[in-house]
Amino acid sequence: MVVCGDDGLAHRLAAELRGVYREQVTLVVPPAGQRVRQPVVGRARAASAALLDMVNAAVNRTGNGDPGGADRELDATEPAEDVLAEAGVERATALALVYDDDETNIRAALTARRLNPRLRLVLRLYNRRLGQHIEELLDQSATLATGSGPGSASGSGSVAGAGSTTVLSDADTAAPALAATALVGTSKVVETDGLLLRAVERNPPRPGEVADPGLCTLALLSATSNDPAGADGSEGSGEQGPQLLPDAAAVEAATGRGTVALEQVSYSGPPLPAGRAGVPAFGELFSRRLRWSLAGLAACVVALAVALMLVTGDHPLHATYVTLLDLFSINEPAHNKDTGRQILQLLSGFVGLLLLPVLLAAVLEALGTFRSASALRKPPRGLGGHVVLLGLGKIGTRVLTRLREMDIPVVCVEADPEARGMATARRLRVPVVLGDVTQEGVLEAAKIHRAHSLLALTSVDTTNLEAVLYARSVRSRLRVVLRLYDDDFATAVYRTLRAAHPGALTRSRSVTHLAAPSFAGAMMGRQILGAIPVERRVLLFAAVEVAGHPQLEGKTVGEAFRAGAWRVLALEVSDGEVSDGGRAEGVAPERARESRLVWELPDTYVLRGSDRVVLAATRRGLAELLGRRARRGADV
């Protein structure tokens, strides 16, 4: 395996392949010391600097940044042809290109495909549409070079084989978990190829109650919520930590523990309004002060018309008509009329003078409202219970989309008016505060004192840390989620903030930690549908062919289940099988017609070699089930 990258994802991916899958890994990274650590600035300088010192000390004490590491490491600024050749791409099974720049990954992928047409490629690309075209192009190139299809990747949803290309985005992989972490009771979502899975955290049932398992129980949460065995719910938490994929006996015996249940979701939120995104509501055309001014003038006109009717005895319609003529100063002077009529004409003319600037203000406000309808919205008055999202870069944009899909009110804060996610915020009509989050008044403008939670997702760790520290000074029990660059750094920050604010929910998330399992699975030739974090562990969802796996083939669903390792969740049914009304005994025809995935399989259903299933698995469980057995045996 060859991994090329310029940030923490490359190191984490190499460690995943080496430590979990027992693969031989060559890591290609830029020379050390090219990046300068950014200084801590702003109002929380002293607090964040002190916390950074504590965090760095904790990280240095651990001394195990990325477990496993790589067998071989090469220093290269760019993945040029000679670098790829030195890394052994001609003999490699798979190559991962995880540079932050899409163009660098594409250029290296084209070179690698020419060097080794049967190489399995995994690319990190943010642009989804471009990624689809590149995937088709590289697969076609492999087909022409080898004279056959790209491995077993024959169509959508198949398992990637030799010569195949898989395009992934760390932003898409991590965004659902980051969005879900900001909300208590809100689902953790995995969405891939139209498949939407939702993992819901449920509180421990009361005595005599039975918790709703949903489709199945994915995990048991830690025995304590604030300090899960002192290891943050990681793999080292022991028996008191989270238990992934427990059996029925473990669920029944686990009293006082919360659970994570799986649900299938077919609707992910309200659709965006079609064709009316730039049209404001009628109530937004005019300000409240202008509406009151117009209402007052209208009342004056009605009063003058009634008074004229009483003075002259005219018909109400004629009295209103004459009043409007006086109002617009187009009526004849009433110098031959009685005193009452003259006074009413003077009052009507005075009201007309007041009406002109009000009408002009109404026109200007309406034009301004239409012009700003496609611009950024400001947080409305009285807003509360919302999520404050800091940063509209790659990760922030994807998280914003997920939050709006779940119909959650969001206020964004961004310093760069040309940021990647500004267009998405305009399209979704999400309020945005432009400004540096480290400056006074920016978080206050985002209504942080009434917010439900804070998501700090900028690309600068110190900015995220500083924003969280200040937000906690404003509201000590605010729920906060930090995006941090390094997983060890995220763990140390989490422990420190949890100790400083034991009564508030704090979560620190490393994007590399959330994204690496999906990239590693793709390099192994597996289709990873997504990953759901359970505290500080990760549960993977994968599509697997039953054929060739003795742990599955010929066994019932109940026999194939291994607690703590993997569990079969659904059966994929082809279009022909759907038209036949179900593929086997125990599969309801109506369920098969609703979706190509059949859920709630009976434990007695026998898995056949032609079946393709969706399963949930731990990282080590998936490595044991799907890893290359010959290589693993040699390593053991």
C-alpha positions in Angstrom: 0.0 0.0 0.0 1.2 3.5 -0.9 -0.2 6.6 0.8 0.7 10.1 -0.5 -0.5 13.2 1.3 0.5 16.4 3.0 -1.6 16.5 6.2 -2.7 14.4 9.1 -5.0 12.3 7.0 -2.0 10.6 5.3 -0.4 9.7 8.6 -3.7 8.5 10.1 -4.5 6.4 7.0 -1.0 4.8 7.1 -1.5 4.0 10.7 -4.9 2.5 10.0 -3.6 0.3 7.2 -0.6 -0.8 9.3 -2.3 -1.2 12.7 -5.7 -2.6 11.7 -5.3 -4.3 8.4 -1.6 -5.4 8.9 -0.6 -4.1 5.5 2.9 -3.1 4.4 2.7 0.7 3.9 4.9 3.2 2.1 4.1 6.8 3.2 5.1 9.8 0.9 4.9 13.1 2.7 6.5 16.6 2.3 9.7 17.2 4.2 9.3 18.0 7.9 9.4 21.6 9.1 7.8 23.3 6.1 4.8 24.5 8.1 5.0 27.1 10.7 2.7 26.9 13.8 0.2 29.7 13.8 0.3 32.1 16.8 -2.5 32.4 19.3 -4.1 35.8 19.0 -7.2 37.6 20.3 -9.0 38.2 23.5 -8.4 34.7 24.9 -4.6 34.7 24.4 -3.6 33.9 27.9 -6.3 31.2 28.5 -5.8 29.5 25.1 -2.0 29.7 25.4 -2.1 28.1 28.8 -4.5 25.4 27.6 -2.3 24.7 24.5 0.7 24.2 26.8 -1.2 21.7 28.8 -2.4 20.0 25.7 1.0 19.8 24.1 2.4 18.4 27.4 -0.3 15.7 27.4 0.3 14.8 23.8 4.1 14.6 24.3 3.6 12.3 27.3 1.6 9.9 25.2 4.3 9.6 22.6 2.1 7.5 20.3 0.7 10.0 17.9 -0.4 7.6 15.2 -0.3 4.0 16.2 1.4 1.6 13.9 3.0 4.2 11.6 4.4 3.1 8.2 7.0 0.6 7.1 8.7 3.1 4.9 8.5 6.9 4.6 9.7 9.1 1.7 10.1 12.8 1.8 8.8 14.5 -1.4 7.3 17.9 -2.0 5.0 16.6 -4.9 4.1 13.1 -6.1 6.0 13.3 -9.3 6.6 10.3 -11.6 10.0 9.6 -10.1 8.6 9.8 -6.6 5.8 7.4 -7.4 8.3 5.0 -9.0 10.5 5.1 -6.0 7.6 4.4 -3.7 6.9 1.2 -5.7 3.7 2.1 -7.4 4.4 -0.4 -10.2 4.3 -3.3 -7.7 1.7 -1.8 -5.2 -1.8 -3.1 -4.7 -3.4 0.3 -3.9 -2.4 3.9 -3.9 -4.1 6.6 -1.8 -3.7 10.3 -2.9 -5.0 12.4 0.0 -3.4 15.8 -0.7 -5.5 18.8 0.3 -5.3 20.1 -3.3 -7.6 18.4 -5.8 -5.4 19.2 -8.8 -2.4 17.5 -7.2 -4.4 14.3 -6.5 -5.7 14.2 -10.1 -2.3 14.8 -11.7 -0.7 12.1 -9.6 -3.6 9.7 -10.3 -3.2 10.1 -14.0 0.5 9.4 -13.7 0.0 6.4 -11.4 -2.6 4.8 -13.7 -0.1 5.0 -16.6 2.6 3.4 -14.4 0.4 0.6 -13.2 -3.0 0.1 -15.0 -4.1 -2.6 -12.4 -3.4 -0.3 -9.4 -6.4 0.3 -7.1 -6.7 4.1 -6.8 -8.3 6.0 -3.9 -8.5 9.8 -4.4 -9.4 12.6 -2.0 -11.5 15.1 -3.9 -13.8 17.8 -2.6 -15.6 18.4 -5.9 -18.2 15.7 -6.2 -19.1 16.2 -9.9 -15.4 16.3 -10.9 -14.8 13.2 -8.8 -17.4 11.3 -10.8 -15.9 12.2 -14.1 -12.3 11.4 -12.9 -13.5 8.1 -11.6 -15.0 7.1 -14.9 -12.0 8.4 -16.8 -9.5 6.4 -14.8 -11.6 3.3 -14.8 -11.9 3.5 -18.6 -8.1 4.0 -18.9 -7.6 0.8 -16.8 -10.0 -1.1 -19.0 -8.2 -0.1 -22.2 -4.8 -0.8 -20.7 -5.6 -4.2 -19.3 -8.2 -5.3 -21.9 -10.7 -6.1 -19.1 -12.9 -4.2 -16.6 -11.4 -2.6 -13.5 -11.4 -5.6 -11.3 -14.8 -6.5 -10.0 -16.1 -3.0 -10.0 -18.8 -3.8 -12.6 -21.4 -1.2 -11.8 -22.6 0.8 -9.0 -22.3 -0.7 -5.6 -19.9 -3.4 -6.4 -16.7 -4.1 -4.5 -13.7 -2.4 -5.9 -11.1 -4.6 -7.3 -7.8 -4.3 -9.1 -7.6 -1.4 -11.4 -10.6 0.3 -9.9 -10.9 4.0 -8.8 -12.6 5.3 -5.7 -13.2 9.0 -5.1 -13.9 10.0 -1.5 -14.1 13.3 0.4 -13.0 13.6 4.0 -15.6 16.5 4.3 -18.5 14.2 3.3 -17.3 11.4 5.5 -16.9 13.6 8.6 -19.7 16.1 8.2 -22.6 13.9 9.4 -20.8 13.0 12.6 -19.8 16.6 13.3 -23.4 17.8 12.7 -24.9 15.1 14.8 -22.5 15.6 17.7 -23.7 19.2 18.1 -27.2 18.0 19.1 -28.4 15.8 22.0 -31.0 13.3 20.9 -30.3 14.1 17.2 -29.4 11.3 15.0 -25.9 10.4 13.7 -26.4 10.0 10.0 -24.5 8.1 7.3 -25.6 8.9 3.7 -24.1 7.2 0.7 -25.6 6.3 -2.7 -29.2 7.1 -1.5 -28.8 5.0 1.6 -29.6 7.0 4.8 -28.9 5.4 8.2 -29.6 7.1 11.4 -28.0 6.1 14.8 -30.0 7.5 17.7 -28.6 7.7 21.3 -31.3 6.6 23.7 -31.3 7.3 27.5 -31.1 4.3 29.9 -34.6 2.8 30.3 -36.4 3.2 33.6 -37.1 0.1 35.7 -39.8 -1.9 34.1 -39.3 -0.2 30.7 -37.9 -1.8 27.6 -35.8 0.4 25.3 -36.8 0.6 21.7 -34.1 -1.2 19.7 -35.1 0.3 16.3 -33.7 -1.9 13.6 -31.1 -3.2 15.9 -28.9 -2.0 18.9 -25.5 -0.9 17.6 -23.8 -0.1 20.8 -24.0 0.3 24.6 -22.7 3.7 25.8 -20.1 4.1 28.6 -21.2 3.3 32.1 -20.6 6.9 33.1 -21.4 9.9 30.9 -18.9 12.5 32.2 -15.8 10.2 32.6 -16.1 7.0 30.6 -13.6 4.9 32.5 -11.1 7.8 32.2 -10.3 7.0 28.6 -12.9 9.0 26.8 -14.9 6.1 25.4 -11.9 4.8 23.4 -10.8 1.3 22.8 -8.8 1.4 26.0 -11.8 2.2 28.2 -12.3 -1.4 29.3 -15.5 -3.0 30.3 -16.9 0.3 31.5 -16.4 1.9 28.0 -18.7 1.6 25.0 -19.5 -1.8 23.7 -20.0 -2.0 20.0 -22.4 -4.5 18.4 -23.5 -6.2 21.7 -25.6 -9.4 21.6 -29.1 -9.6 23.1 -27.8 -10.9 26.5 -25.4 -8.0 26.9 -28.1 -5.5 26.1 -30.4 -7.1 28.6 -27.7 -7.2 31.3 -26.5 -3.6 30.8 -28.7 -1.7 33.3 -28.2 2.0 33.5 -26.5 2.3 30.2 -27.6 4.3 27.2 -27.8 2.7 23.9 -27.2 3.6 20.2 -30.1 2.2 18.0 -30.2 2.1 14.2 -33.1 3.6 12.3 -33.8 3.7 8.6 -34.7 7.2 7.3 -36.3 7.9 4.0 -36.6 11.7 4.4 -33.8 13.9 5.4 -35.5 17.3 5.8 -37.6 19.9 4.0 -36.7 20.4 0.3 -35.2 23.7 -0.8 -37.9 26.0 -2.3 -37.7 25.7 -6.1 -37.4 29.0 -8.0 -38.2 31.3 -5.1 -35.0 31.3 -3.1 -34.4 35.0 -3.9 -38.0 36.2 -3.4 -38.6 37.5 0.2 -41.9 37.1 2.1 -44.3 40.1 2.0 -43.7 40.8 5.6 -40.0 41.3 4.9 -40.5 44.0 2.3 -40.9 46.8 4.8 -39.6 47.4 8.3 -41.9 47.6 11.2 -41.4 51.3 11.7 -42.4 52.0 8.0 -45.4 49.7 8.3 -46.6 51.7 11.4 -46.0 55.0 9.5 -48.1 53.8 6.5 -50.8 52.6 8.9 -50.9 56.0 10.6 -51.2 57.9 7.4 -54.0 55.6 6.2 -55.8 56.2 9.5 -55.4 60.0 8.9 -56.9 59.7 5.4 -59.9 57.7 6.7 -60.4 60.3 9.5 -60.3 63.2 7.1 -62.8 61.5 4.7 -65.2 60.9 7.6 -64.8 64.5 8.8 -65.5 65.8 5.2 -68.6 63.6 5.0 -69.9 65.0 8.3 -69.2 68.7 7.3 -70.5 68.6 3.7 -73.0 65.8 3.9 -71.4 64.1 0.8 -71.6 60.4 0.0 -68.8 58.4 1.7 -67.2 57.5 -1.7 -67.3 61.1 -2.9 -65.9 62.4 0.4 -63.0 59.9 0.1 -62.4 60.9 -3.5 -62.3 64.6 -2.6 -60.0 63.9 0.3 -57.5 62.1 -1.9 -57.6 65.0 -4.4 -56.7 67.4 -1.5 -54.1 64.9 -0.3 -52.3 65.0 -3.6 -52.8 68.7 -4.1 -54.7 68.4 -7.3 -58.1 69.8 -6.1 -59.3 73.4 -6.5 -58.7 75.7 -3.6 -61.7 75.9 -1.2 -61.5 79.7 -0.8 -65.3 80.1 -1.4 -66.2 77.3 0.9 -67.1 77.4 4.6 -64.4 77.4 7.3 -64.7 73.7 8.1 -64.1 72.7 4.5 -61.0 75.0 4.3 -59.5 73.5 7.5 -60.0 70.0 6.2 -58.3 70.9 2.9 -55.3 72.4 4.7 -55.0 69.2 6.9 -55.3 67.0 3.8 -52.5 68.9 2.2 -50.3 68.6 5.3 -50.9 64.8 5.4 -50.0 64.7 1.7 -46.6 66.3 2.5 -46.0 63.6 5.1 -47.1 60.9 2.7 -44.4 61.7 0.0 -41.3 60.8 2.1 -43.0 57.7 3.5 -43.9 56.5 0.0 -40.3 57.1 -1.1 -39.0 55.2 1.9 -41.3 52.3 1.1 -40.0 52.1 -2.5 -36.4 52.2 -1.4 -36.9 49.6 1.3 -38.6 47.3 -1.1 -35.8 47.6 -3.7 -33.2 47.1 -1.0 -35.0 44.0 0.3 -35.1 42.5 -3.2 -31.4 43.3 -3.7 -30.4 41.8 -0.4 -32.7 38.7 -0.9 -29.8 37.0 -2.8 -27.2 38.4 -0.3 -26.4 37.3 3.2 -29.1 37.2 5.8 -28.7 38.6 9.3 -29.7 36.6 12.4 -33.3 37.5 13.1 -34.4 39.1 16.4 -35.4 36.7 19.1 -33.5 33.8 17.6 -32.7 31.1 20.1 -31.9 27.3 20.3 -29.9 27.5 17.2 -26.4 26.1 16.2 -23.6 28.6 15.7 -21.3 27.3 13.0 -17.8 28.8 12.7 -16.1 28.5 9.4 -17.5 27.9 5.9 -14.6 26.0 4.3 -14.7 22.4 3.1 -15.9 20.8 6.3 -18.1 23.7 7.4 -20.0 23.8 4.1 -20.8 20.1 4.3 -21.8 20.3 7.9 -24.1 23.3 7.1 -25.8 21.2 4.4 -26.4 18.3 6.8 -27.8 20.6 9.5 -30.3 22.2 7.1 -31.3 18.8 5.8 -32.3 18.0 9.4 -34.2 21.3 9.6 -32.0 22.7 12.3 -31.7 26.5 12.6 -28.1 27.7 12.0 -26.1 30.9 12.2 -22.8 30.9 10.4 -19.7 33.0 11.2 -17.1 33.5 8.5 -14.2 36.0 8.2 -13.7 35.6 4.4 -16.6 37.0 2.3 -15.3 34.8 -0.6 -15.2 31.6 1.4 -16.2 28.4 -0.3 -19.5 28.0 1.6 -20.9 31.5 1.2 -22.8 30.5 -2.0 -24.3 27.6 -0.1 -25.3 29.8 2.8 -27.1 32.2 0.4 -28.8 29.4 -1.4 -30.1 27.9 1.8 -31.1 31.3 3.2 -28.9 30.8 6.3 -27.9 33.9 8.4 -24.2 34.7 8.2 -22.2 37.0 10.4 -19.1 38.3 8.6 -16.2 38.9 10.9 -13.2 37.4 12.7 -14.5 35.2 15.5 -11.6 36.4 17.7 -12.8 40.0 17.6 -15.2 41.5 20.1 -18.9 41.4 19.2 -18.8 38.7 16.5 -20.0 35.8 18.5 -22.5 38.1 20.2 -23.9 39.1 16.8 -24.5 35.3 16.2 -26.6 35.2 19.4 -24.2 32.9 21.1 -25.8 33.6 24.5 -29.0 32.0 23.3 -27.5 29.3 21.1 -28.1 25.6 21.6 -24.5 24.6 20.6 -21.3 25.8 19.0 -19.5 24.1 16.1 -16.0 25.4 15.7 -14.9 24.1 12.3 -12.4 26.6 11.0 -9.1 25.4 9.6 -7.0 26.9 12.5 -6.9 25.0 15.7 -6.1 28.0 17.9 -9.1 29.9 16.4 -11.4 27.1 17.3 -10.0 26.8 20.7 -10.2 30.5 21.4 -13.8 30.7 20.2 -14.8 27.8 22.5 -13.1 29.4 25.5 -14.8 32.7 25.0 -18.2 31.1 24.3 -17.9 29.1 27.5 -17.1 32.4 29.4 -20.4 33.8 28.0 -22.4 30.6 28.7 -20.7 28.0 30.8 -23.1 25.2 29.9 -23.0 25.7 26.2 -22.5 22.5 24.2 -19.4 22.8 22.1 -17.8 20.7 19.3 -14.3 21.4 18.1 -12.7 20.4 14.9 -9.0 19.8 15.6 -6.2 18.8 13.3 -4.6 16.0 15.2 -6.5 13.2 17.0 -4.1 13.1 20.0 -4.5 16.9 20.2 -8.3 16.5 20.1 -8.2 13.9 22.9 -6.1 16.1 25.1 -8.3 19.2 24.5 -11.4 17.2 25.3 -10.0 16.0 28.6 -8.9 19.5 29.6 -12.2 21.2 28.7 -14.2 18.4 30.3 -12.3 18.8 33.6 -12.7 22.6 33.5 -16.5 22.4 32.6 -17.8 19.1 34.0 -21.4 20.3 33.7 -21.3 21.0 30.0 -21.1 18.7 27.0 -17.7 19.0 25.2 -16.7 17.1 22.1 -13.4 17.4 20.2 -13.3 15.7 16.8 -10.4 15.1 14.5 -11.5 15.0 10.8 -8.7 12.6 10.1 -9.9 10.2 12.8 -13.4 10.2 11.3 -12.3 9.9 7.7 -9.4 7.5 7.8 -11.5 4.2 8.2 -13.4 4.9 5.0 -10.3 5.6 3.0 -8.6 2.5 4.4 -11.6 0.4 3.6 -11.5 1.7 0.0 -7.8 0.9 -0.3 -8.6 -2.7 0.8 -11.1 -2.9 -2.1 -14.2 -2.6 0.1 -17.2 -0.3 -0.3 -17.5 1.6 3.0 -20.9 3.2 3.1 -20.0 5.4 6.0 -18.8 5.6 9.6 -20.6 6.6 12.8 -18.7 7.6 15.9 -19.7 6.1 19.2 -18.0 8.3 21.8 -14.4 8.0 20.7 -14.7 4.8 18.8 -15.9 4.3 15.2 -18.5 1.9 13.7 -18.2 1.2 10.0 -21.0 0.3 7.5 -19.9 -1.7 4.5 -21.5 -3.5 1.5 -20.1 -7.0 1.2 -20.4 -9.9 -1.2 -21.2 -13.1 0.8 -19.3 -15.3 -1.6 -15.8 -16.2 -0.5 -16.4 -15.4 3.2 -16.9 -18.6 5.2 -18.0 -16.5 8.2 -21.1 -15.6 6.2 -21.7 -18.0 3.4 -24.1 -20.8 4.2 -24.9 -19.5 7.6 -28.0 -18.0 9.0 -28.1 -14.3 9.9 -28.1 -15.2 13.5 -25.1 -17.6 13.1 -23.2 -15.0 11.1 -23.5 -12.4 13.8 -20.3 -12.0 16.0 -20.7 -9.7 19.0 -18.2 -6.9 19.1 -17.1 -7.5 15.5 -19.8 -7.5 12.8 -23.5 -7.8 12.3 -25.6 -8.2 9.1 -28.1 -5.4 8.8 -29.8 -5.6 5.4 -29.9 -7.7 2.2 -29.5 -6.0 -1.2 -32.1 -7.2 -3.7 -31.7 -6.7 -7.5 -34.3 -5.2 -9.7 -35.3 -8.6 -11.1 -35.7 -10.0 -7.6 -37.8 -7.0 -6.6 -40.1 -7.6 -9.5 -40.6 -11.2 -8.5 -41.8 -10.0 -5.1 -38.9 -11.0 -2.9 -35.9 -13.3 -3.3 -36.3 -15.8 -0.6 -38.5 -17.1 2.2 -38.8 -14.7 5.1 -38.3 -11.6 2.9 -41.5 -9.6 2.6 -42.4 -8.7 -1.0 -43.7 -5.3 -0.1 -40.5 -4.4 1.8 -38.5 -5.4 -1.3 -40.6 -3.2 -3.5 -40.0 -0.2 -1.3 -36.3 -0.3 -1.5 -33.4 -2.4 -3.0 -32.3 -2.9 0.6 -34.4 -5.3 2.7 -34.3 -4.6 6.4 -35.2 -6.7 9.5 -34.0 -10.0 8.1 -35.1 -12.9 10.2 -32.3 -14.7 12.1 -33.2 -17.9 10.3 -32.5 -16.6 6.8 -29.6 -18.4 5.2 -27.0 -16.3 3.5 -26.1 -17.5 0.0 -23.0 -17.0 -2.1 -24.9 -14.8 -4.6 -26.2 -12.5 -1.8 -24.8 -9.0 -1.1 -25.4 -7.6 2.4 -24.9 -4.4 4.3 -23.3 -4.9 7.6 -22.0 -2.9 10.6 -18.6 -3.7 11.9 -15.8 -2.4 14.1 -12.5 -1.6 12.4 -10.8 -4.7 13.6 -13.9 -6.8 12.9 -14.0 -5.6 9.3 -10.3 -6.2 8.9 -10.7 -9.8 10.2 -13.7 -10.4 8.0 -12.6 -8.8 4.8 -8.8 -8.5 5.0 -6.5 -10.3 2.6 -6.2 -13.5 4.5 -2.9 -14.6 3.0 -1.2 -11.3 4.0 -2.7 -11.5 7.5 -1.5 -15.0 8.0 2.0 -14.0 7.0 2.0 -11.1 9.5 0.7 -13.3 12.3 
